[in-house]
Amino acid sequence: MAAVAEKIAEAAARERETAERLRRGGSFSEFEADPERLAAVWAAKHVEWQRVRDLMAQAGWGAYEPERDAQGSMWAQERDERRSGALAAQAAFEARRRAEVDELRTELWLSAAHSRLIRAVADRAGLMPAQVLAQLAERVVVSEDGTVSVPPFTPSR
């Protein structure tokens, strides 16, 4: 119970400190990118430790027993599920990023005549001009002497 009382006092102090820094526009460390979120986290921790204290007093526990705290266990499970989901999303993002390492994204400026030609070809094939250019690039052949050419082809979907 004494440990919970210490956690309540710590959370209350941190809640006051972050709220005051937020009101004053004081500096937060570089690791605390979102001051509003930090203040909300400390306020939530303060409320949660008070809930634990009240539960312990009501149940007559001398020590906190997480397995008997239905509300706390449910919240812990939800946090674990959110954390797992966030980790999975981060892993998928990293996998996509690794796959894109070899991709080339560029902006291409063509003369009006060449632009009209690419647009006409794209319209006939039912493609976007960028798709025609991508198909052109996929078929580039570089000879031994360094010349670049594209064999004749018909753009397709």
C-alpha positions as CSV (number, residue, x, y, z in Angstrom):
1,M,0.0,0.0,0.0
2,A,2.9,2.3,0.7
3,A,4.4,1.7,-2.7
4,V,1.1,2.6,-4.3
5,A,0.9,5.8,-2.2
6,E,4.3,6.7,-3.5
7,K,3.3,6.1,-7.1
8,I,0.2,8.2,-6.6
9,A,2.3,11.0,-5.2
10,E,4.8,10.7,-8.1
11,A,2.1,10.7,-10.7
12,A,0.4,13.7,-9.1
13,A,3.7,15.6,-9.0
14,R,4.5,14.7,-12.7
15,E,1.0,15.7,-13.7
16,R,1.4,19.1,-12.0
17,E,4.9,19.6,-13.5
18,T,3.9,18.8,-17.1
19,A,0.7,20.8,-16.9
20,E,2.6,23.8,-15.6
21,R,5.4,23.5,-18.2
22,L,2.6,23.2,-20.8
23,R,0.9,26.4,-19.6
24,R,4.2,28.3,-19.4
25,G,5.4,26.9,-22.8
26,G,8.5,25.6,-21.0
27,S,10.9,23.4,-22.7
28,F,10.5,19.6,-22.7
29,S,13.3,17.3,-23.5
30,E,13.9,16.1,-27.1
31,F,12.4,12.8,-26.2
32,E,9.1,14.4,-25.2
33,A,7.9,15.4,-28.7
34,D,4.3,16.0,-27.8
35,P,3.9,17.9,-24.5
36,E,0.1,17.6,-24.5
37,R,0.3,13.8,-24.7
38,L,2.9,13.7,-21.9
39,A,0.6,15.7,-19.7
40,A,-2.3,13.4,-20.5
41,V,-0.2,10.3,-19.8
42,W,0.7,11.5,-16.3
43,A,-2.9,12.5,-15.6
44,A,-4.0,9.0,-16.7
45,K,-1.3,7.4,-14.5
46,H,-2.4,9.4,-11.5
47,V,-6.0,8.3,-12.0
48,E,-4.9,4.7,-12.5
49,W,-2.8,4.6,-9.3
50,Q,-5.7,6.1,-7.4
51,R,-8.0,3.3,-8.8
52,V,-5.5,0.7,-7.7
53,R,-5.3,2.2,-4.2
54,D,-9.1,2.3,-3.9
55,L,-9.4,-1.3,-5.1
56,M,-6.8,-2.5,-2.6
57,A,-8.5,-0.7,0.2
58,Q,-12.0,-2.0,-0.8
59,A,-10.8,-5.6,-1.3
60,G,-8.6,-5.5,1.9
61,W,-5.4,-6.5,0.0
62,G,-2.1,-5.9,1.7
63,A,-0.4,-6.0,-1.7
64,Y,-1.6,-5.4,-5.2
65,E,-2.8,-8.7,-6.9
66,P,-2.9,-8.0,-10.7
67,E,-4.6,-11.4,-11.5
68,R,-7.5,-10.4,-9.3
69,D,-7.9,-6.9,-10.8
70,A,-10.4,-7.6,-13.6
71,Q,-10.4,-4.0,-14.9
72,G,-6.6,-3.7,-14.8
73,S,-6.1,-7.1,-16.5
74,M,-8.5,-6.1,-19.3
75,W,-6.7,-2.8,-19.8
76,A,-3.3,-4.6,-19.8
77,Q,-4.6,-7.1,-22.4
78,E,-5.9,-4.2,-24.6
79,R,-2.5,-2.4,-24.3
80,D,-0.7,-5.6,-25.3
81,E,-3.0,-6.0,-28.3
82,R,-2.5,-2.3,-29.3
83,R,1.3,-2.7,-28.9
84,S,1.3,-6.0,-31.0
85,G,-0.7,-4.2,-33.7
86,A,1.6,-1.2,-33.7
87,L,4.7,-3.5,-33.9
88,A,3.1,-5.5,-36.7
89,A,2.3,-2.3,-38.6
90,Q,5.9,-1.0,-38.0
91,A,7.3,-4.3,-39.3
92,A,5.1,-4.1,-42.4
93,F,6.2,-0.5,-43.0
94,E,9.9,-1.5,-42.7
95,A,9.4,-4.4,-45.0
96,R,7.8,-2.1,-47.6
97,R,10.6,0.4,-47.2
98,R,13.3,-2.3,-47.7
99,A,11.5,-3.5,-50.8
100,E,11.4,0.1,-52.1
101,V,15.1,0.7,-51.7
102,D,15.9,-0.3,-55.3
103,E,13.0,1.7,-56.7
104,L,13.5,4.9,-58.5
105,R,11.0,7.7,-58.2
106,T,11.6,10.7,-60.4
107,E,10.0,13.7,-61.9
108,L,10.4,14.0,-65.7
109,W,10.1,17.1,-67.7
110,L,9.5,16.5,-71.5
111,S,9.2,18.9,-74.3
112,A,5.6,19.6,-75.5
113,A,6.1,17.4,-78.6
114,H,7.3,14.5,-76.6
115,S,4.7,15.0,-73.9
116,R,1.9,14.9,-76.6
117,L,3.4,11.7,-78.0
118,I,3.5,9.9,-74.6
119,R,0.0,11.1,-73.8
120,A,-1.4,9.9,-77.1
121,V,0.2,6.4,-76.6
122,A,-1.1,6.3,-73.0
123,D,-4.6,7.2,-74.1
124,R,-4.6,4.5,-76.8
125,A,-3.4,1.9,-74.3
126,G,-5.8,3.1,-71.5
127,L,-2.8,3.9,-69.3
128,M,-1.4,6.9,-67.4
129,P,1.6,8.6,-69.1
130,A,3.8,7.5,-66.1
131,Q,2.8,3.9,-66.7
132,V,3.9,4.1,-70.4
133,L,7.2,5.6,-69.3
134,A,7.7,2.9,-66.7
135,Q,7.1,0.2,-69.4
136,L,9.6,2.0,-71.6
137,A,12.2,2.0,-68.8
138,E,11.6,-1.7,-68.1
139,R,12.5,-2.5,-71.7
140,V,15.7,-0.5,-71.9
141,V,18.6,-2.3,-73.5
142,V,22.2,-1.1,-72.9
143,S,24.7,-2.4,-75.5
144,E,28.4,-3.2,-74.9
145,D,29.4,0.2,-76.3
146,G,27.0,2.0,-73.9
147,T,24.3,2.9,-76.4
148,V,20.8,2.8,-75.0
149,S,17.8,1.6,-77.0
150,V,14.3,0.2,-76.5
151,P,13.0,-2.5,-78.9
152,P,9.6,-1.8,-80.4
153,F,6.7,-2.8,-78.1
154,T,3.1,-2.1,-77.5
155,P,2.2,-0.6,-74.1
156,S,-0.4,-2.7,-72.3
157,R,-2.2,-2.9,-69.0
